[in-house]
Amino acid sequence: MQNTTQVIISFILGVIFAYVYENLPFYKFTGKKALIISGYKLHHSLYGLLLILIAMLNIFPINNLLLISAGLGIIFEHYLTGGGLDFITKEK
């Protein structure tokens, strides 16, 4: 039961992180609407994918299930807000 609660909380924290990240005023600081590197827009769902990859590689000595659920929360939020399952897109 405790693991289930932790996974749900981690998923919700992932959703919250993605929501906050999505609403950061990048334009104010960088003059760009999003994080763009070498002409490619890095969607925040990519960070969720990276969390899942880190968990799979067992890089950090923490509960990997929590990293996976947070990563899924980030990807889920990106999908729900209309970003779809895009991770990296070429800017025009």
FILO-61102 format. One record per residue (C-alpha): x, y, z; residue in one letter. Coordinates in steps of 0.02 Angstrom, whole numbers, plus 50000, padded with zeros to 5 digits. Example, Ala and Ser with C-alpha at 12.3 -4.5 7.8 and 13.67 -1.06 7.14 Angstrom:
px 50615; py 49775; pz 50390; residu A .
px 50684; py 49947; pz 50357; residu S .
This chain:
px 50000; py 50000; pz 50000; residu M .
px 50142; py 50120; pz 50041; residu Q .
px 50225; py 50087; pz 49872; residu N .
px 50062; py 50122; pz 49781; residu T .
px 50041; py 50287; pz 49873; residu T .
px 50220; py 50337; pz 49833; residu Q .
px 50198; py 50295; pz 49649; residu V .
px 50037; py 50397; pz 49638; residu I .
px 50117; py 50546; pz 49727; residu I .
px 50269; py 50534; pz 49613; residu S .
px 50157; py 50531; pz 49459; residu F .
px 50062; py 50684; pz 49522; residu I .
px 50225; py 50775; pz 49558; residu L .
px 50281; py 50736; pz 49380; residu G .
px 50120; py 50813; pz 49313; residu V .
px 50144; py 50966; pz 49424; residu I .
px 50326; py 50985; pz 49370; residu F .
px 50276; py 50977; pz 49187; residu A .
px 50137; py 51104; pz 49212; residu Y .
px 50254; py 51226; pz 49299; residu V .
px 50390; py 51199; pz 49169; residu Y .
px 50266; py 51226; pz 49028; residu E .
px 50216; py 51393; pz 49102; residu N .
px 50390; py 51461; pz 49135; residu L .
px 50421; py 51627; pz 49048; residu P .
px 50563; py 51568; pz 48933; residu F .
px 50534; py 51716; pz 48819; residu Y .
px 50577; py 51838; pz 48958; residu K .
px 50746; py 51758; pz 48990; residu F .
px 50799; py 51692; pz 48820; residu T .
px 50694; py 51780; pz 48690; residu G .
px 50626; py 51609; pz 48638; residu K .
px 50459; py 51528; pz 48677; residu K .
px 50538; py 51361; pz 48721; residu A .
px 50706; py 51275; pz 48746; residu L .
px 50781; py 51268; pz 48572; residu I .
px 50954; py 51198; pz 48539; residu I .
px 51031; py 51200; pz 48365; residu S .
px 50862; py 51223; pz 48283; residu G .
px 50776; py 51084; pz 48380; residu Y .
px 50640; py 51115; pz 48508; residu K .
px 50659; py 51005; pz 48662; residu L .
px 50487; py 50967; pz 48731; residu H .
px 50471; py 50940; pz 48917; residu H .
px 50408; py 50764; pz 48884; residu S .
px 50590; py 50727; pz 48841; residu L .
px 50633; py 50755; pz 49025; residu Y .
px 50505; py 50623; pz 49071; residu G .
px 50587; py 50503; pz 48949; residu L .
px 50757; py 50543; pz 49024; residu L .
px 50692; py 50506; pz 49200; residu L .
px 50629; py 50337; pz 49140; residu I .
px 50796; py 50301; pz 49056; residu L .
px 50892; py 50349; pz 49214; residu I .
px 50781; py 50231; pz 49313; residu A .
px 50809; py 50090; pz 49189; residu M .
px 50997; py 50114; pz 49197; residu L .
px 50990; py 50118; pz 49387; residu N .
px 51106; py 50269; pz 49395; residu I .
px 51047; py 50343; pz 49560; residu F .
px 51025; py 50245; pz 49721; residu P .
px 50841; py 50288; pz 49742; residu I .
px 50678; py 50199; pz 49709; residu N .
px 50674; py 50179; pz 49520; residu N .
px 50487; py 50152; pz 49520; residu L .
px 50466; py 50331; pz 49583; residu L .
px 50573; py 50399; pz 49440; residu L .
px 50474; py 50300; pz 49313; residu I .
px 50307; py 50360; pz 49380; residu S .
px 50368; py 50542; pz 49386; residu A .
px 50429; py 50524; pz 49206; residu G .
px 50262; py 50452; pz 49153; residu L .
px 50175; py 50597; pz 49242; residu G .
px 50277; py 50722; pz 49141; residu I .
px 50239; py 50634; pz 48977; residu I .
px 50054; py 50618; pz 49024; residu F .
px 50040; py 50805; pz 49059; residu E .
px 50125; py 50848; pz 48895; residu H .
px 50005; py 50733; pz 48802; residu Y .
px 49851; py 50805; pz 48888; residu L .
px 49896; py 50986; pz 48855; residu T .
px 49905; py 50958; pz 48668; residu G .
px 50090; py 50923; pz 48649; residu G .
px 50058; py 50744; pz 48602; residu G .
px 50201; py 50621; pz 48614; residu L .
px 50328; py 50740; pz 48539; residu D .
px 50498; py 50739; pz 48620; residu F .
px 50607; py 50836; pz 48496; residu I .
px 50544; py 50933; pz 48345; residu T .
px 50634; py 51031; pz 48210; residu K .
px 50598; py 51218; pz 48222; residu E .
px 50549; py 51305; pz 48061; residu K .
